[in-house]
Amino acid sequence: MRLISKILLAGIFAFQLNAANDEININFKDLKVMDLIKITSKIIDKNILVNEEIKGNVDFISNKPVHKDELIKILGFALEDKGYSLVQSNDMLRIVKTTASNSNVPIVNNNAADSLYWMVTEVFTVKDADVDYVASKIRHLLSKDAKMVTNKDSNALVITDFKDNITTVKQVVTIMTSGANKDTVIVELRNIDAVEAKKNLDAIAKSKFNDKIETQKVTVVENRDNNSLVIIGEKGNINYLARYIKNVDNDTSLIKKDSKVFPLRNVEAINVIKILDSVVGKKTYADPNRKPLVSVDEESNAIVVMGPSDEIEAIGTLVTELDKEKGQVYVQARIIEVNDKLIDEIGVKYGIFGGTAGSNGLATFSSGLNRGGKTLITDVTNTIGLKIPNIESGLALGASLNLLKENQALDVVSEPSVLAVNNKESSIYVGEKISIQTSSSVTDGGTSRTNYQREDVGLTLKVKPRISSEEKVTLEISTLLEGIKETKDSTSGNPDTLKKEIKTTAILNNGESVIIGGLIENRNETTNQKVPVLGDIPVMGSLFRNDLTTMSKKNLVVIVTPYMIPKAKDITYVRNQLAELKGMEDKYLQDSLIRLKEDAVKKKIDAKKREDKLKALDKELSKDEDTAPKSVSETSGN
């Protein structure tokens, strides 16, 4: 680090040079232009040719360091104000008058690398558009000392201007000639920065116009040299944006316009913008200039707001509330087939009476196995991290299913699960897609033709959770059973379909199950009975065979259990917890069966005691009758 100070007669120039990164802190007041040229030449270590003395003084105040190469730009701006420009000639820089013949200005092409000079002449071809039309649209982008010549033979533009302006013009021309006839409008800004204004107009254009359609696409180019915007696109669209940005830039309202981008993490921005549009649209503003403009950037999933700072803050608060992390519910489903006869037999066997087939039977078994062991329930509560209020009922239901499955009273068809977001519907489908005959016909030539179509056959389960508290959730449940009847239409030969649907809404505790029954299907089963060997004899074997057709009912029961995922936890945590809980169901079943046996033994003992007591009472009663005194009539009769 070294400090260089230089005091000139006509002013003061001070700078601090950091040798490590070539940055300087620079400030000067009333510095002669010629002195600035000398100092710049020394710092950038480059010769600068001056053909005549340039009069005048310049000021420059900076509150942050600049790279030493930026000093050439500062000199360029100072020269521009005095009617001169800085150009490069071989290994040195030259200062020429901008009002003089432009023969002193170098000519570059589209492949030319950036140089230190400021004013250049560039030639580029205009494609798919009239060169005079394009020239009329870009003329206002050029500086006052610039020159532009059109060549209709080659449909080319020859422009001499400062490098920054040339870059902007090239960009505008490229956009104007990119496949569609487009209009342009130039907006000069007085109070807001062109770069910030472009960001907001880009966001508005994305949300309001379909940029996938070329005629609807709008492009905004900022011109930093004169703090203006060039808006290119369909006439109606660009005029809309121009009116808006002019209104924002209007300093007569005395309202400072700010802008802010709100990125969203948990919700879709396209859904949030609908709410914000409704809120802003219904609100009454005493000053129309205070009405904020909200738009959406779908690519970044963000909301862009432009308006007064207090309005932006209010909208930001609303966006924060709308963007809160949504709760999730892990929904387990068990689809089972229940045997009508066996479930009653098992209930009698274990002393669980009143159990009928279907959902009522499962509920009865669950109640019968409840209170399997208080010690186990305490252990489960201490082990499982999930807040399950009625954990004993859940264990009893799981134990009931295990008991009935062991005794072949039910068959588990499927155990699907789904992760559902709060207030979002999720679905589970268990089944298959089969081909069924829809029609058949015979052509004039005798060829038969059969048409088929694919149909879904199985069970569709739809659930929509709505979390009401940390321990309660409302479930909207819809079950749809679709299948093919085994009987066929006698005329067409096409199968009949069946469809059974149940819709319900239940308010459940976390981990509490709802049992959905009533999905019953009648099924014909044919059993072939035959005498071994003799039943296989052709023709005569029919005498030794018997086909028995029986009617059975397929009782399909769906059990749905929601588990709310705790905050700061994930689905893996819930699955691990449920795996531990399931492992305790067998122990609960054992404890419950022990209790049932103990109850049965106790009932037998109590019954024996009652029977013995009755016998004793009967004996006492007989003894009393034998010892009782006889009446006078009985005595005389003897």
C-alpha positions as CSV (number, residue, x, y, z in Angstrom):
1,M,0.0,0.0,0.0
2,R,1.4,3.4,-0.9
3,L,-0.1,6.8,-0.8
4,I,0.5,9.4,-3.6
5,S,-0.7,12.9,-3.3
6,K,-0.4,15.5,-5.9
7,I,-1.3,19.2,-5.5
8,L,-1.8,21.1,-8.7
9,L,-2.2,24.8,-9.2
10,A,-5.7,24.6,-10.6
11,G,-7.1,22.1,-8.2
12,I,-6.5,19.1,-6.0
13,F,-6.1,15.4,-7.0
14,A,-5.8,12.7,-4.4
15,F,-5.7,9.0,-4.8
16,Q,-4.7,5.9,-2.8
17,L,-3.3,2.9,-4.8
18,N,-3.5,-0.6,-3.5
19,A,-0.8,-2.6,-5.3
20,A,-2.3,-5.9,-4.3
21,N,-5.5,-5.6,-6.4
22,D,-4.8,-2.4,-8.5
23,E,-7.7,-0.5,-6.9
24,I,-7.6,3.2,-6.2
25,N,-9.5,5.6,-4.0
26,I,-9.8,8.7,-6.2
27,N,-11.3,12.1,-5.7
28,F,-10.6,15.4,-7.5
29,K,-12.1,18.9,-7.6
30,D,-11.5,21.6,-10.2
31,L,-8.8,19.5,-11.8
32,K,-7.6,20.6,-15.3
33,V,-8.5,18.2,-18.1
34,M,-4.9,18.2,-19.3
35,D,-3.7,17.3,-15.8
36,L,-6.2,14.4,-15.6
37,I,-4.8,13.1,-19.0
38,K,-1.3,13.2,-17.6
39,I,-2.2,11.4,-14.4
40,T,-4.3,8.8,-16.2
41,S,-1.4,8.0,-18.6
42,K,0.9,7.5,-15.7
43,I,-1.4,5.2,-13.7
44,I,-2.5,3.0,-16.7
45,D,1.1,3.1,-18.0
46,K,0.0,4.0,-21.5
47,N,0.8,6.9,-23.9
48,I,-1.9,9.3,-24.7
49,L,-1.5,11.6,-27.8
50,V,-3.1,15.1,-27.5
51,N,-3.1,17.2,-30.7
52,E,-4.3,20.4,-29.0
53,E,-4.8,21.7,-25.6
54,I,-8.1,20.9,-24.0
55,K,-9.4,23.6,-21.7
56,G,-11.7,23.2,-18.8
57,N,-11.8,21.6,-15.3
58,V,-13.5,18.5,-14.0
59,D,-14.7,17.2,-10.7
60,F,-15.0,13.5,-9.5
61,I,-16.1,12.3,-6.1
62,S,-16.2,8.6,-5.2
63,N,-16.9,6.9,-2.0
64,K,-15.6,3.5,-3.0
65,P,-12.4,2.2,-4.7
66,V,-12.3,1.6,-8.4
67,H,-10.0,-0.5,-10.5
68,K,-7.2,1.5,-12.2
69,D,-8.5,0.5,-15.6
70,E,-11.8,2.3,-14.8
71,L,-9.8,5.5,-14.7
72,I,-9.8,5.5,-18.5
73,K,-13.6,5.5,-18.5
74,I,-13.6,8.5,-16.1
75,L,-11.3,10.3,-18.6
76,G,-13.6,9.3,-21.4
77,F,-16.7,10.8,-19.7
78,A,-14.7,14.0,-19.0
79,L,-13.6,14.2,-22.6
80,E,-17.1,13.5,-24.0
81,D,-18.4,16.5,-22.0
82,K,-15.8,18.7,-23.7
83,G,-16.5,17.5,-27.2
84,Y,-13.7,15.0,-27.5
85,S,-13.4,11.2,-27.5
86,L,-10.7,8.8,-26.7
87,V,-9.7,6.3,-29.4
88,Q,-7.0,3.7,-29.7
89,S,-4.4,3.8,-32.5
90,N,-1.9,0.9,-32.5
91,D,-0.3,0.9,-29.1
92,M,-1.3,4.3,-27.9
93,L,-4.4,6.3,-27.2
94,R,-5.4,9.4,-29.1
95,I,-7.8,12.2,-28.2
96,V,-9.9,13.5,-31.2
97,K,-12.8,15.9,-31.6
98,T,-16.1,14.1,-31.9
99,T,-17.4,16.8,-34.2
100,A,-14.6,16.3,-36.6
101,S,-14.4,13.9,-39.4
102,N,-15.0,10.4,-38.2
103,S,-12.1,9.1,-40.3
104,N,-10.0,9.2,-37.2
105,V,-12.3,6.7,-35.5
106,P,-11.4,3.0,-35.9
107,I,-13.8,0.6,-37.6
108,V,-14.6,-2.7,-35.9
109,N,-16.8,-5.7,-36.7
110,N,-19.0,-8.0,-34.6
111,N,-16.0,-10.2,-33.6
112,A,-13.8,-7.3,-32.4
113,A,-12.6,-7.6,-28.8
114,D,-13.3,-4.8,-26.3
115,S,-10.7,-2.1,-26.3
116,L,-10.0,0.9,-24.2
117,Y,-11.2,3.4,-26.7
118,W,-14.7,5.0,-26.5
119,M,-15.9,6.1,-29.9
120,V,-15.9,3.5,-32.7
121,T,-17.5,2.9,-36.1
122,E,-19.2,-0.4,-36.5
123,V,-20.9,-2.0,-39.5
124,F,-23.5,-4.8,-39.1
125,T,-26.1,-6.3,-41.4
126,V,-29.8,-6.1,-40.7
127,K,-31.6,-9.4,-41.4
128,D,-35.3,-9.9,-42.2
129,A,-36.2,-6.3,-41.9
130,D,-36.0,-3.0,-43.8
131,V,-32.8,-1.2,-42.9
132,D,-34.5,2.3,-43.0
133,Y,-37.3,1.1,-40.7
134,V,-34.8,-0.2,-38.2
135,A,-32.7,3.0,-38.4
136,S,-35.8,5.1,-37.6
137,K,-36.4,3.1,-34.5
138,I,-32.9,3.2,-33.1
139,R,-32.0,6.8,-33.9
140,H,-33.0,8.0,-30.5
141,L,-30.6,5.6,-28.9
142,L,-27.5,7.3,-30.4
143,S,-25.6,10.2,-28.8
144,K,-25.8,13.7,-30.1
145,D,-22.4,13.5,-31.8
146,A,-23.1,10.0,-33.4
147,K,-23.5,9.4,-37.1
148,M,-25.5,6.7,-38.8
149,V,-25.6,5.8,-42.5
150,T,-27.8,3.1,-44.1
151,N,-26.8,1.0,-47.1
152,K,-29.8,-0.4,-48.8
153,D,-27.8,-2.5,-51.3
154,S,-26.3,-4.6,-48.4
155,N,-29.1,-3.8,-46.0
156,A,-26.4,-2.7,-43.5
157,L,-26.0,0.0,-40.9
158,V,-22.8,2.0,-40.4
159,I,-22.8,3.7,-37.0
160,T,-20.2,5.8,-35.3
161,D,-20.9,6.3,-31.6
162,F,-19.5,5.6,-28.2
163,K,-18.9,1.9,-27.4
164,D,-21.7,1.6,-24.8
165,N,-24.2,3.0,-27.2
166,I,-23.1,0.7,-30.0
167,T,-23.6,-2.4,-27.7
168,T,-27.1,-1.3,-26.9
169,V,-28.0,-0.6,-30.5
170,K,-26.7,-4.1,-31.6
171,Q,-28.9,-5.7,-28.9
172,V,-32.0,-3.8,-30.0
173,V,-31.5,-4.5,-33.7
174,T,-31.0,-8.2,-33.0
175,I,-34.3,-8.4,-31.1
176,M,-36.2,-6.3,-33.6
177,T,-35.2,-8.6,-36.5
178,S,-35.6,-12.0,-34.7
179,G,-38.5,-13.4,-36.8
180,A,-41.4,-11.1,-36.1
181,N,-42.2,-7.5,-37.0
182,K,-41.8,-5.7,-33.7
183,D,-42.2,-2.1,-32.5
184,T,-40.0,-0.2,-30.1
185,V,-40.6,2.5,-27.6
186,I,-37.9,4.5,-25.7
187,V,-38.6,5.7,-22.1
188,E,-36.2,8.2,-20.6
189,L,-36.1,7.9,-16.8
190,R,-35.6,10.8,-14.4
191,N,-36.1,9.4,-11.0
192,I,-35.5,5.7,-11.0
193,D,-32.5,3.6,-12.2
194,A,-32.8,2.0,-15.6
195,V,-31.3,-1.3,-14.4
196,E,-33.8,-1.6,-11.5
197,A,-36.7,-0.6,-13.8
198,K,-35.7,-3.3,-16.3
199,K,-35.8,-6.0,-13.6
200,N,-39.4,-5.0,-12.7
201,L,-40.6,-4.7,-16.3
202,D,-39.1,-8.1,-17.0
203,A,-41.1,-9.7,-14.2
204,I,-44.3,-7.9,-15.3
205,A,-43.8,-9.0,-18.9
206,K,-43.3,-12.7,-17.9
207,S,-46.5,-12.7,-15.8
208,K,-48.7,-10.7,-18.2
209,F,-47.6,-11.8,-21.7
210,N,-46.9,-15.3,-23.1
211,D,-43.2,-15.3,-24.0
212,K,-43.6,-18.7,-25.7
213,I,-45.4,-16.9,-28.5
214,E,-43.0,-14.8,-30.5
215,T,-45.6,-12.1,-31.2
216,Q,-46.4,-11.7,-27.5
217,K,-42.8,-11.7,-26.4
218,V,-41.5,-8.4,-24.9
219,T,-37.8,-7.5,-24.4
220,V,-36.5,-4.7,-22.3
221,V,-33.0,-3.3,-22.9
222,E,-31.5,-0.7,-20.5
223,N,-29.3,2.1,-21.8
224,R,-27.1,3.1,-18.9
225,D,-25.5,6.0,-20.8
226,N,-28.6,8.1,-20.7
227,N,-30.6,6.1,-18.1
228,S,-33.4,5.0,-20.5
229,L,-35.2,1.9,-21.5
230,V,-35.9,0.4,-24.9
231,I,-39.0,-1.8,-24.9
232,I,-39.3,-4.1,-27.9
233,G,-42.4,-6.1,-28.9
234,E,-46.0,-6.0,-29.9
235,K,-47.3,-2.4,-30.0
236,G,-50.1,-2.9,-27.4
237,N,-47.8,-4.7,-25.0
238,I,-44.9,-2.3,-25.1
239,N,-47.2,0.7,-24.7
240,Y,-48.7,-0.9,-21.6
241,L,-45.2,-1.3,-20.0
242,A,-44.2,2.2,-21.1
243,R,-47.2,3.8,-19.5
244,Y,-46.6,1.9,-16.3
245,I,-42.9,2.7,-16.0
246,K,-43.6,6.4,-16.8
247,N,-46.2,6.5,-14.0
248,V,-43.7,5.0,-11.6
249,D,-41.1,7.5,-12.7
250,N,-43.5,10.4,-12.3
251,D,-42.1,12.6,-9.6
252,T,-45.2,14.7,-9.2
253,S,-46.9,12.1,-7.0
254,L,-44.2,12.6,-4.3
255,I,-44.4,8.8,-3.7
256,K,-41.2,6.9,-3.6
257,K,-41.5,3.6,-5.5
258,D,-39.5,0.6,-4.3
259,S,-39.4,-3.0,-5.5
260,K,-38.8,-6.3,-3.8
261,V,-38.7,-9.9,-4.8
262,F,-40.2,-12.5,-2.5
263,P,-38.9,-16.1,-3.3
264,L,-41.3,-18.8,-2.2
265,R,-40.2,-22.1,-0.7
266,N,-43.4,-24.0,0.1
267,V,-46.2,-22.9,-2.2
268,E,-46.6,-22.2,-5.9
269,A,-46.1,-18.6,-6.8
270,I,-48.8,-18.8,-9.5
271,N,-51.4,-19.7,-6.7
272,V,-50.2,-16.9,-4.4
273,I,-50.4,-14.3,-7.1
274,K,-54.2,-15.0,-7.5
275,I,-54.7,-14.2,-3.8
276,L,-52.6,-11.0,-4.0
277,D,-54.4,-9.8,-7.1
278,S,-57.7,-10.2,-5.3
279,V,-56.4,-8.4,-2.2
280,V,-54.9,-5.5,-4.1
281,G,-57.8,-5.3,-6.5
282,K,-60.4,-5.0,-3.8
283,K,-58.5,-2.5,-1.7
284,T,-59.4,1.2,-2.2
285,Y,-56.4,3.6,-2.6
286,A,-57.0,7.4,-2.0
287,D,-54.0,8.0,-4.3
288,P,-53.9,5.7,-7.3
289,N,-50.1,6.0,-7.4
290,R,-50.0,4.1,-4.0
291,K,-51.5,1.0,-5.6
292,P,-48.7,-1.6,-5.8
293,L,-48.1,-3.8,-8.8
294,V,-47.6,-7.5,-8.1
295,S,-46.3,-10.0,-10.6
296,V,-45.0,-13.5,-10.6
297,D,-41.7,-15.0,-11.9
298,E,-42.6,-18.7,-12.5
299,E,-39.0,-19.7,-13.3
300,S,-37.7,-18.7,-9.8
301,N,-41.1,-19.3,-8.1
302,A,-41.0,-15.7,-6.7
303,I,-43.4,-12.8,-6.2
304,V,-42.2,-9.3,-7.5
305,V,-43.8,-6.3,-5.8
306,M,-43.3,-2.7,-6.9
307,G,-44.8,0.3,-5.0
308,P,-44.6,2.3,-1.8
309,S,-42.4,0.7,0.9
310,D,-45.3,0.4,3.4
311,E,-47.5,-1.4,0.8
312,I,-44.6,-3.7,0.0
313,E,-44.1,-4.5,3.7
314,A,-47.8,-5.3,4.1
315,I,-47.8,-7.6,1.1
316,G,-44.6,-9.2,2.3
317,T,-46.2,-10.1,5.6
318,L,-49.1,-11.7,3.7
319,V,-46.7,-13.6,1.5
320,T,-44.8,-14.9,4.5
321,E,-48.0,-16.2,6.0
322,L,-49.0,-17.9,2.8
323,D,-45.6,-19.5,2.3
324,K,-45.6,-21.3,5.7
325,E,-44.4,-24.9,5.6
326,K,-47.4,-27.2,5.2
327,G,-48.0,-30.1,7.5
328,Q,-47.8,-33.6,6.1
329,V,-49.8,-36.7,7.0
330,Y,-48.6,-40.3,6.4
331,V,-51.7,-42.3,5.6
332,Q,-51.5,-46.1,6.0
333,A,-54.2,-48.3,4.4
334,R,-54.9,-52.0,4.9
335,I,-57.2,-53.7,2.4
336,I,-58.4,-57.1,3.7
337,E,-60.9,-59.7,2.8
338,V,-62.9,-61.1,5.7
339,N,-64.4,-64.6,5.9
340,D,-68.0,-64.5,7.1
341,K,-68.1,-67.9,8.9
342,L,-64.6,-68.1,10.4
343,I,-64.8,-64.7,12.1
344,D,-67.8,-65.8,14.2
345,E,-66.2,-69.2,15.0
346,I,-63.0,-67.5,16.2
347,G,-65.0,-65.1,18.3
348,V,-66.8,-68.0,20.1
349,K,-63.4,-69.8,20.5
350,Y,-61.8,-66.9,22.3
351,G,-64.9,-65.7,24.2
352,I,-65.4,-62.6,22.0
353,F,-69.1,-62.6,21.4
354,G,-71.2,-60.3,19.2
355,G,-68.6,-60.3,16.4
356,T,-70.2,-60.3,12.9
357,A,-68.4,-60.3,9.6
358,G,-67.0,-57.1,8.1
359,S,-66.2,-53.9,9.9
360,N,-68.5,-54.6,12.9
361,G,-66.7,-57.9,13.5
362,L,-63.2,-56.2,13.5
363,A,-64.5,-53.5,15.8
364,T,-65.8,-56.2,18.2
365,F,-62.5,-58.1,18.2
366,S,-60.6,-54.9,18.7
367,S,-62.8,-54.1,21.8
368,G,-62.4,-57.6,23.0
369,L,-58.6,-57.5,22.9
370,N,-58.4,-54.0,24.4
371,R,-56.7,-53.6,27.8
372,G,-54.2,-56.2,26.9
373,G,-51.7,-55.1,29.5
374,K,-51.2,-51.8,31.2
375,T,-47.4,-52.4,31.7
376,L,-47.0,-52.9,28.0
377,I,-48.9,-49.7,27.2
378,T,-46.6,-47.8,29.5
379,D,-43.5,-49.3,27.8
380,V,-44.9,-48.4,24.3
381,T,-45.7,-44.8,25.3
382,N,-42.2,-44.3,26.6
383,T,-40.6,-45.9,23.5
384,I,-42.6,-44.4,20.7
385,G,-41.9,-40.7,20.0
386,L,-45.1,-40.1,18.1
387,K,-48.0,-38.5,20.0
388,I,-50.7,-41.1,19.6
389,P,-53.5,-40.4,22.2
390,N,-55.3,-43.8,21.9
391,I,-52.3,-46.0,21.3
392,E,-53.9,-49.0,23.1
393,S,-56.8,-49.0,20.6
394,G,-54.3,-49.1,17.8
395,L,-52.4,-52.0,19.3
396,A,-55.7,-53.9,19.9
397,L,-56.8,-53.4,16.3
398,G,-53.4,-54.6,15.0
399,A,-53.5,-57.6,17.4
400,S,-57.0,-58.5,16.2
401,L,-55.9,-58.5,12.6
402,N,-52.9,-60.7,13.4
403,L,-55.2,-63.2,15.3
404,L,-57.7,-63.4,12.5
405,K,-55.0,-63.8,9.9
406,E,-53.4,-66.7,11.9
407,N,-56.7,-68.4,11.9
408,Q,-57.3,-67.8,8.2
409,A,-60.3,-65.6,8.9
410,L,-59.0,-62.8,6.7
411,D,-56.6,-62.3,3.9
412,V,-54.5,-59.1,3.5
413,V,-54.9,-58.0,-0.1
414,S,-52.6,-55.0,0.1
415,E,-51.1,-52.6,2.6
416,P,-50.4,-49.4,0.6
417,S,-49.4,-46.0,2.1
418,V,-49.2,-42.5,0.8
419,L,-47.7,-39.2,2.0
420,A,-50.3,-36.5,1.8
421,V,-49.8,-32.7,2.1
422,N,-52.3,-30.8,4.3
423,N,-55.5,-29.9,2.3
424,K,-54.2,-31.8,-0.8
425,E,-55.9,-34.9,-2.1
426,S,-53.8,-38.1,-2.6
427,S,-54.9,-41.4,-4.1
428,I,-54.0,-45.0,-3.9
429,Y,-54.9,-47.6,-6.5
430,V,-54.7,-51.3,-6.0
431,G,-55.7,-53.4,-9.0
432,E,-55.0,-54.1,-12.6
433,K,-55.9,-53.0,-16.1
434,I,-57.7,-55.8,-18.2
435,S,-59.1,-56.1,-21.7
436,I,-62.8,-56.6,-22.0
437,Q,-64.8,-57.3,-25.1
438,T,-67.0,-54.4,-26.2
439,S,-68.5,-55.6,-29.4
440,S,-68.2,-58.3,-32.1
441,S,-69.3,-58.5,-35.7
442,V,-69.0,-60.6,-38.8
443,T,-68.0,-59.1,-42.1
444,D,-69.6,-59.9,-45.5
445,G,-66.7,-62.2,-46.2
446,G,-67.5,-64.2,-43.0
447,T,-64.6,-62.9,-41.0
448,S,-65.4,-62.3,-37.4
449,R,-64.1,-59.1,-35.8
450,T,-64.0,-58.4,-32.0
451,N,-63.3,-55.1,-30.3
452,Y,-61.8,-54.7,-26.9
453,Q,-61.0,-51.9,-24.5
454,R,-58.8,-51.6,-21.5
455,E,-60.6,-51.1,-18.1
456,D,-59.3,-50.6,-14.6
457,V,-60.3,-53.3,-12.2
458,G,-59.5,-52.9,-8.5
459,L,-59.8,-50.5,-5.6
460,T,-59.2,-46.8,-5.7
461,L,-58.7,-45.0,-2.3
462,K,-58.6,-41.2,-2.2
463,V,-57.7,-39.3,1.0
464,K,-57.6,-35.6,1.8
465,P,-56.3,-34.7,5.2
466,R,-56.9,-31.4,7.0
467,I,-54.9,-30.9,10.2
468,S,-56.9,-29.2,12.9
469,S,-54.5,-29.5,15.8
470,E,-51.3,-31.3,16.9
471,E,-53.3,-34.4,17.7
472,K,-56.4,-34.3,15.4
473,V,-56.9,-34.6,11.7
474,T,-60.0,-34.6,9.5
475,L,-59.9,-37.1,6.7
476,E,-62.1,-37.0,3.6
477,I,-62.1,-40.6,2.3
478,S,-63.4,-42.0,-0.9
479,T,-63.3,-45.7,-1.8
480,L,-64.2,-46.9,-5.3
481,L,-64.4,-50.7,-6.1
482,E,-64.6,-51.6,-9.8
483,G,-64.8,-55.1,-11.2
484,I,-66.3,-57.4,-13.7
485,K,-69.3,-59.6,-13.0
486,E,-68.8,-63.3,-13.6
487,T,-72.2,-63.5,-15.4
488,K,-72.4,-62.4,-19.0
489,D,-75.0,-60.8,-21.1
490,S,-76.7,-63.6,-23.1
491,T,-77.2,-61.4,-26.2
492,S,-74.0,-59.6,-26.6
493,G,-71.6,-61.8,-24.7
494,N,-70.1,-58.7,-23.2
495,P,-69.4,-58.7,-19.4
496,D,-71.2,-56.5,-17.0
497,T,-69.2,-54.3,-14.7
498,L,-69.7,-53.5,-11.1
499,K,-69.0,-50.3,-9.2
500,K,-69.3,-49.6,-5.5
501,E,-68.3,-46.4,-3.9
502,I,-68.2,-45.1,-0.3
503,K,-67.5,-41.5,0.7
504,T,-67.1,-40.4,4.3
505,T,-65.5,-37.8,6.5
506,A,-64.0,-38.7,9.8
507,I,-62.4,-36.6,12.6
508,L,-59.6,-38.8,14.0
509,N,-56.9,-38.6,16.6
510,N,-53.3,-39.0,15.4
511,G,-52.8,-42.8,14.9
512,E,-56.5,-43.6,15.2
513,S,-58.0,-45.9,12.5
514,V,-61.3,-45.7,10.7
515,I,-62.8,-49.0,9.4
516,I,-64.7,-48.8,6.1
517,G,-66.9,-51.8,5.2
518,G,-69.8,-52.7,3.0
519,L,-67.8,-53.5,-0.1
520,I,-69.3,-56.9,-0.6
521,E,-69.1,-59.0,-3.8
522,N,-71.0,-62.2,-4.4
523,R,-68.8,-64.9,-5.8
524,N,-69.8,-68.3,-7.4
525,E,-67.2,-71.0,-6.7
526,T,-67.3,-74.3,-8.5
527,T,-65.7,-77.3,-6.8
528,N,-65.0,-80.5,-8.8
529,Q,-65.4,-83.8,-6.8
530,K,-64.5,-87.1,-8.4
531,V,-63.6,-90.7,-7.6
532,P,-59.8,-91.2,-8.1
533,V,-58.9,-92.9,-11.4
534,L,-62.5,-93.7,-12.3
535,G,-63.4,-90.0,-12.5
536,D,-60.7,-89.5,-15.2
537,I,-62.1,-92.2,-17.6
538,P,-63.4,-90.6,-20.8
539,V,-67.2,-90.6,-21.2
540,M,-67.9,-93.1,-18.4
541,G,-65.9,-90.8,-16.0
542,S,-68.8,-88.4,-15.7
543,L,-70.7,-91.0,-13.7
544,F,-68.0,-90.7,-11.0
545,R,-67.7,-86.9,-11.0
546,N,-69.7,-84.2,-9.4
547,D,-69.5,-80.4,-9.8
548,L,-70.6,-78.5,-6.8
549,T,-71.3,-74.8,-7.1
550,T,-71.4,-72.7,-4.0
551,M,-72.2,-69.0,-3.3
552,S,-69.8,-67.0,-1.2
553,K,-69.4,-63.4,-0.3
554,K,-66.3,-61.4,-0.6
555,N,-66.3,-58.8,2.2
556,L,-63.7,-56.2,1.5
557,V,-62.8,-54.0,4.4
558,V,-60.5,-50.9,4.2
559,I,-58.7,-49.6,7.3
560,V,-57.2,-46.1,7.1
561,T,-54.9,-44.7,9.7
562,P,-53.3,-41.2,9.5
563,Y,-50.1,-40.3,11.2
564,M,-49.1,-36.7,11.4
565,I,-45.4,-36.0,10.7
566,P,-44.0,-33.9,13.6
567,K,-42.2,-30.7,12.7
568,A,-38.5,-31.1,12.2
569,K,-39.0,-34.8,11.5
570,D,-39.3,-36.6,8.2
571,I,-41.1,-39.6,6.8
572,T,-38.2,-42.0,7.6
573,Y,-38.6,-41.1,11.3
574,V,-42.3,-42.0,11.2
575,R,-41.7,-45.2,9.4
576,N,-39.1,-46.3,11.9
577,Q,-41.5,-45.5,14.8
578,L,-44.3,-47.4,13.1
579,A,-42.0,-50.4,12.6
580,E,-41.3,-50.5,16.3
581,L,-45.0,-50.1,17.1
582,K,-45.9,-53.0,14.8
583,G,-43.4,-55.2,16.5
584,M,-45.2,-54.7,19.8
585,E,-48.6,-55.9,18.4
586,D,-47.6,-59.6,18.8
587,K,-46.7,-59.1,22.5
588,Y,-49.9,-57.2,23.0
589,L,-51.8,-60.1,21.4
590,Q,-50.1,-62.6,23.7
591,D,-51.0,-60.5,26.8
592,S,-54.6,-60.1,25.6
593,L,-55.0,-63.9,24.9
594,I,-53.6,-64.6,28.4
595,R,-56.1,-62.2,29.8
596,L,-59.0,-63.8,27.8
597,K,-58.0,-67.2,29.1
598,E,-57.8,-66.0,32.6
599,D,-61.2,-64.4,32.2
600,A,-62.5,-67.7,30.8
601,V,-61.1,-69.7,33.7
602,K,-62.4,-67.2,36.2
603,K,-65.8,-67.4,34.6
604,K,-65.7,-71.2,34.9
605,I,-64.7,-71.0,38.5
606,D,-67.4,-68.5,39.2
607,A,-69.9,-70.6,37.3
608,K,-68.8,-73.7,39.3
609,K,-69.1,-71.7,42.5
610,R,-72.6,-70.6,41.6
611,E,-73.5,-74.1,40.7
612,D,-72.2,-75.5,43.9
613,K,-74.0,-72.9,45.9
614,L,-77.3,-73.7,44.1
615,K,-76.8,-77.4,44.8
616,A,-76.1,-76.6,48.5
617,L,-79.2,-74.4,48.7
618,D,-81.3,-77.1,47.0
619,K,-80.0,-79.6,49.6
620,E,-80.8,-77.4,52.5
621,L,-84.2,-76.8,51.1
622,S,-84.9,-80.5,50.8
623,K,-83.7,-81.1,54.4
624,D,-86.0,-78.4,55.7
625,E,-88.9,-80.0,53.9
626,D,-88.2,-83.4,55.5
627,T,-87.9,-82.1,59.0
628,A,-90.9,-79.9,58.9
629,P,-93.9,-80.9,61.3
630,K,-96.9,-82.5,59.6
631,S,-100.3,-81.1,59.7
632,V,-103.4,-82.7,61.5
633,S,-105.0,-83.9,58.2
634,E,-101.7,-85.6,57.2
635,T,-101.5,-87.4,60.6
636,S,-105.1,-88.7,60.5
637,G,-104.6,-89.9,56.9
638,N,-101.8,-92.1,58.1
